[in-house]
Amino acid sequence: SPTADRPEWIWRNGTLSRWEQAQIHVNAVGHASTAAIFEGIKAYRADDGRLLLFRLDEHLRRLFDSARICRLDLPYSLADLRTGVFDLLRGNGYDQDAYVRPWAFPAGLIREQMVPAGSVCEVVIDSWPFRSRPDVTRGCRAGVSSWQRVSDAAMPPRVKAFSNYHNGRLAMMEARENGHDWPILLNERHKVSEGPGACVALVRHGTVTTPSLTSGVLESITRDTVLRLLDESGEPVVEREVDRSELYLADELFFLGTAWEILPITSIDGLPVGQGRPGPVTRRLADAYARLVRGRSDRHTDWLTEVPR
Ligand code: PMP
């Protein structure tokens, strides 16, 4: 069966290609990656064996949004990419959860740092076995980074561009040096933005608050999922600018994203969050999310796309 390092197939420019044969010239790695964009989608194995993609079309739409801002022309429609994802997952025959990564980058040999607008793109869809196992019982330690989140005026975090992860990586290495698991970055107004690979939310006096979409964050699909679940059950939820000091007064803090799912934060800059254990709201949300994505809930079945057999 396929391993993370060696799935059998990769989707490339409209067809499945053997993993080993999907090569490019080494020249294409450098400058082309300046303009590369991508997506990260989860496929969950349901109890009855179906493979369920979570909010597939929303992820693919965000890829097109990223392409638009970066002025890349993707030579495929959303329907083409959806079919590509199905073909790839069927081809790789996963009998477990998988991560799906569509990405696009300017094709061919590139000699210019400033990759021109409208460059012809290669589109690739990769996938590998990936079981999200957020440590809901233990949680993680977070630290506020001294690195500032890239800003919309410089490198929009709303774009899911590989180059944005240079910013996240610097913050992550600093966090690890300081004994934390993950950083939380502040934006150019010194307000809370997000983690390097997930959004962040806090719970205080029973209200869930998360930085607004103009705080320097990716338009996260997990964030939207959680906000909608809370809103639909009539629970208080707020999107606004969040101060750093609010992190220290939160009863609960958690990351949220496709790969990290709902990951409790149990310490922030060395201070325990609440009782220093994952709190009840976070645990309830993590549980609701886990049931939803595996098709164990009757809420929002419209968010699940079954990979046709
Ligand atoms: N912010 C960043 C920087 C991310 O990389 C991710 C993961 N895609 C998220 C937030 C969460 O987004 P989503 O819920 O759509 O996965």
Residues whose N, C-alpha, C, O or C-beta is under 5 A from the ligand:
A	BS01	PMP	G40 E194 G195 P196 G197 A198 C199 L218 E219 S220 I221 T222 R223 L256 G257 T258
